[in-house]
């Protein structure tokens, strides 16, 4: 999709901080996080964000990647990670991971837009996470 921001990230037309990549999925840190380590699992091919229309193999693969990354987030950041597939804001299939620390609220994290984080800080967080992959 020509104007899809996630397609542009997958195609390296927009810079991102990558955590993990395979044939079907790309995992990046959210540039506008509410929480340290907030992560996006993107399908490399463009599929609608409505999750029930995504092919089963891609859906299953993305969930397995989310499980792997979620475990790494929890170990690296001492969190308990929540997984969200909501498909409302950007029309490209993706999974959001929210690493919650004690006292954090998922509803608060979903309700507000985070602030742009310096690439340097995202890279430091990504390195912590990658150590546990």
SERO-4910 file (N, C-alpha, C, O; in steps of 0.05 Angstrom, whole numbers):
BEGIN
 pado doro    nc1    nc2    nc3   cac1   cac2   cac3    cc1    cc2    cc3    oc1    oc2    oc3
  Unk    A     17    -24      0      0      0      0     18     25      0     36     28     17
  Unk    A     12     42    -18     29     65    -23     32     84      0     54     94      5
  Unk    A     10     89     15     11    109     36     11     97     64      6    111     84
  Unk    A     15     71     66     14     58     92     41     62    107     62     54     97
  Unk    A     40     74    130     64     79    146     79     53    153    103     52    154
  Unk    A     64     32    160     77      7    167     90     -6    143    111    -19    146
  Unk    A     78     -4    119     91    -14     95    117      0     90    137    -11     82
  Unk    A    117     26     95    141     43     92    163     34    112    187     34    105
  Unk    A    155     27    136    174     18    156    186     -9    147    210    -13    148
  Unk    A    169    -27    138    178    -54    129    197    -50    105    216    -65    103
  Unk    A    192    -31     87    209    -27     64    233     -9     70    247     -2     51
  Unk    A    237     -2     95    260     15    103    258     43     91    279     56     88
  Unk    A    235     52     84    231     80     74    228     99     98    232    123     95
  Unk    A    221     88    120    219    104    145    237     89    165    234     64    169
  Unk    A    255    103    179    273     89    198    257     78    222    237     89    230
  Unk    A    268     56    232    256     44    256    278     30    272    300     26    262
  Unk    A    271     23    296    290      8    313    279    -20    314    259    -26    327
  Unk    A    293    -38    300    285    -66    297    294    -82    321    316    -79    332
  Unk    A    277   -101    329    284   -120    349    288   -148    337    307   -162    344
  Unk    A    270   -155    318    270   -181    307    258   -180    279    240   -163    273
  Unk    A    267   -198    261    256   -199    234    258   -227    224    278   -241    228
  Unk    A    238   -235    210    238   -261    195    224   -257    168    219   -234    161
  Unk    A    218   -278    154    207   -276    128    179   -263    128    173   -248    109
  Unk    A    163   -267    148    135   -257    149    131   -232    166    112   -217    162
  Unk    A    148   -229    186    143   -208    206    167   -190    212    190   -199    209
  Unk    A    162   -166    219    182   -147    228    173   -137    256    150   -129    259
  Unk    A    191   -137    275    185   -127    302    202   -102    307    226   -103    305
  Unk    A    188    -81    314    202    -55    319    191    -43    345    169    -49    354
  Unk    A    208    -26    357    198    -10    379    181     12    369    187     25    349
  Unk    A    159     17    384    142     40    377    157     66    382    168     70    403
  Unk    A    157     83    362    171    109    364    157    128    382    168    148    392
  Unk    A    131    123    387    115    140    405    104    123    428     79    120    431
  Unk    A    121    112    445    112     94    465    100    108    490    107    131    496
  Unk    A     81     95    502     71    103    528     88     90    550     89     99    573
  Unk    A    100     67    543    116     51    561    142     43    549    144     39    524
  Unk    A    163     42    565    189     33    554    185      5    543    174    -13    556
  Unk    A    195      1    518    194    -26    506    168    -31    490    165    -53    480
  Unk    A    150    -12    489    125    -16    473    133    -24    445    149    -10    432
  Unk    A    122    -46    436    132    -59    412    109    -65    392     86    -69    400
  Unk    A    116    -64    366     97    -70    345    108    -95    329    131    -95    321
  Unk    A     91   -114    325     97   -136    307     81   -131    282     56   -130    282
  Unk    A     95   -127    260     82   -119    234     84   -143    215    105   -156    213
  Unk    A     63   -148    200     65   -167    178     81   -153    156     77   -129    151
  Unk    A     99   -167    143    115   -155    122     98   -149     97    102   -129     83
  Unk    A     79   -166     93     60   -161     70     36   -146     81     28   -150    104
  Unk    A     25   -128     65      3   -112     74    -23   -129     75    -32   -140     54
  Unk    A    -34   -130     98    -61   -142    102    -77   -121    118    -66   -105    133
  Unk    A   -103   -122    114   -120   -104    129   -116   -107    159   -108   -128    168
  Unk    A   -121    -86    174   -117    -88    203   -139   -103    217   -137   -110    240
  Unk    A   -161   -110    202   -182   -126    214   -171   -154    217   -169   -168    197
  Unk    A   -165   -163    241   -151   -188    245   -164   -213    235   -151   -233    229
  Unk    A   -191   -212    232   -205   -236    224   -204   -241    194   -214   -261    184
  Unk    A   -192   -222    179   -188   -225    151   -160   -233    143   -154   -238    120
  Unk    A   -142   -234    163   -114   -241    158   -111   -271    154   -124   -286    169
  Unk    A    -96   -280    134    -92   -309    130    -82   -322    156    -66   -311    171
  Unk    A    -91   -346    161    -85   -361    185    -55   -364    189    -45   -361    212
  Unk    A    -40   -370    168    -11   -374    172      3   -348    182     21   -350    198
  Unk    A     -5   -326    172      7   -300    180     -2   -293    208     14   -284    225
  Unk    A    -27   -297    214    -38   -292    241    -24   -309    261    -14   -298    282
  Unk    A    -21   -335    256     -8   -353    274     22   -346    277     32   -346    300
  Unk    A     35   -340    255     63   -332    256     67   -307    273     85   -306    290
  Unk    A     50   -287    269     53   -262    284     48   -267    314     62   -255    331
  Unk    A     30   -284    321     25   -291    349     49   -305    362     56   -300    385
  Unk    A     62   -323    347     86   -337    357    109   -317    360    124   -319    380
  Unk    A    112   -299    342    132   -278    345    126   -261    369    144   -254    385
  Unk    A    101   -253    373     93   -237    396     99   -251    422    108   -239    441
  Unk    A     95   -277    423    101   -293    447    131   -292    453    139   -288    475
  Unk    A    147   -296    432    176   -296    435    186   -268    445    202   -266    463
  Unk    A    176   -248    432    184   -220    439    174   -213    467    188   -200    482
  Unk    A    149   -220    473    138   -214    499    154   -226    522    158   -213    542
  Unk    A    163   -251    518    180   -263    539    206   -248    542    216   -245    564
  Unk    A    218   -239    519    242   -224    520    238   -197    534    255   -188    550
  Unk    A    216   -184    528    209   -159    541    208   -162    571    219   -147    587
  Unk    A    194   -183    580    190   -188    608    217   -192    623    221   -182    645
  Unk    A    234   -208    610    260   -213    622    278   -188    622    291   -182    642
  Unk    A    278   -173    600    295   -150    597    286   -127    615    303   -112    625
  Unk    A    260   -123    617    250    -99    630    235   -104    657    224    -86    669
  Unk    A    235   -129    666    221   -137    690    192   -128    690    182   -114    707
  Unk    A    178   -138    669    150   -130    664    133   -155    661    142   -177    662
  Unk    A    107   -149    657     88   -169    648     75   -157    624     61   -137    625
  Unk    A     79   -169    601     71   -157    576     43   -165    568     35   -188    569
  Unk    A     28   -145    559      1   -149    548      2   -148    518     18   -133    506
  Unk    A    -14   -164    505    -16   -165    476    -43   -154    467    -63   -161    479
  Unk    A    -42   -136    447    -67   -124    437    -67   -125    407    -48   -118    394
  Unk    A    -89   -135    396    -94   -134    368   -120   -119    365   -142   -130    368
  Unk    A   -118    -93    358   -143    -77    357   -150    -68    329   -174    -66    323
  Unk    A   -131    -62    313   -136    -56    285   -153    -32    278   -168    -32    259
  Unk    A   -150    -10    294   -167     13    288   -151     36    276   -161     50    258
  Unk    A   -127     41    286   -113     66    279    -98     65    252   -100     84    236
  Unk    A    -85     43    247    -70     41    222    -79     15    208    -79     -6    220
  Unk    A    -88     18    183    -99     -5    169    -77    -23    157    -74    -24    133
  Unk    A    -63    -36    175    -42    -55    167    -41    -75    191    -38    -66    214
  Unk    A    -43   -100    186    -43   -120    208    -19   -117    225      4   -117    216
  Unk    A    -24   -114    251     -2   -112    270    -12   -120    298    -35   -119    304
  Unk    A      8   -127    314      3   -133    342     19   -114    359     42   -108    352
  Unk    A      7   -104    380     20    -86    399     27   -101    424     10   -115    435
  Unk    A     51    -97    434     59   -108    460     64    -85    479     79    -66    473
  Unk    A     51    -86    502     54    -66    523     66    -79    547     53    -93    562
  Unk    A     92    -73    552    106    -84    576     98    -68    601    108    -46    604
  Unk    A     81    -79    617     71    -65    641     87    -72    666     92    -95    672
  Unk    A     95    -51    680    107    -54    706     85    -52    727     64    -42    721
  Unk    A     92    -60    751     72    -59    772     62    -30    775     78    -11    777
  Unk    A     36    -27    774     24      0    776     16     12    749      1     31    748
  Unk    A     27      1    727     20     11    700     -8      1    694    -17    -20    704
  Unk    A    -22     16    677    -49      9    669    -50      6    639    -42     24    624
  Unk    A    -60    -17    629    -64    -21    601    -84     -1    589    -80     10    568
  Unk    A   -106      3    603   -127     21    593   -115     50    590   -122     63    571
  Unk    A    -99     58    608    -86     85    606    -67     85    582    -66    105    567
  Unk    A    -52     64    579    -33     63    556    -47     63    529    -37     74    510
  Unk    A    -70     50    528    -85     49    503    -99     76    497   -104     82    474
  Unk    A   -105     91    517   -121    115    514   -106    139    505   -118    159    497
  Unk    A    -80    139    507    -65    163    500    -42    157    481    -32    134    480
  Unk    A    -34    177    466    -12    174    448     13    181    464     15    201    478
  Unk    A     33    164    461     59    169    474     74    192    460     65    203    441
  Unk    A     97    198    471    113    219    459    136    207    443    146    186    449
  Unk    A    145    222    423    167    214    406    191    209    424    199    226    440
  Unk    A    204    186    420    227    179    436    252    180    419    251    173    395
  Unk    A    274    189    430    299    192    416    308    164    406    306    144    421
  Unk    A    318    163    382    328    138    371    349    126    389    350    101    392
  Unk    A    366    142    400    387    133    418    375    117    442    386     96    449
  Unk    A    354    127    453    341    114    476    327     88    467    328     68    481
  Unk    A    314     89    443    302     65    433    323     43    427    318     19    433
  Unk    A    346     51    417    367     31    411    377     18    437    383     -6    437
  Unk    A    379     33    458    387     22    484    367      1    494    374    -20    504
  Unk    A    341      8    492    320    -10    500    321    -35    482    318    -58    492
  Unk    A    324    -32    456    324    -54    438    347    -73    444    344    -98    443
  Unk    A    370    -62    451    393    -79    458    387    -96    482    394   -120    483
  Unk    A    374    -85    502    367   -100    526    349   -123    518    352   -146    528
  Unk    A    329   -118    501    309   -138    493    323   -160    477    318   -184    481
  Unk    A    340   -152    458    353   -172    440    370   -192    455    374   -214    446
  Unk    A    380   -184    478    397   -202    495    382   -227    503    394   -247    509
  Unk    A    356   -225    504    339   -247    514    325   -262    491    308   -279    497
  Unk    A    332   -256    467    320   -271    444    333   -298    440    326   -314    423
***
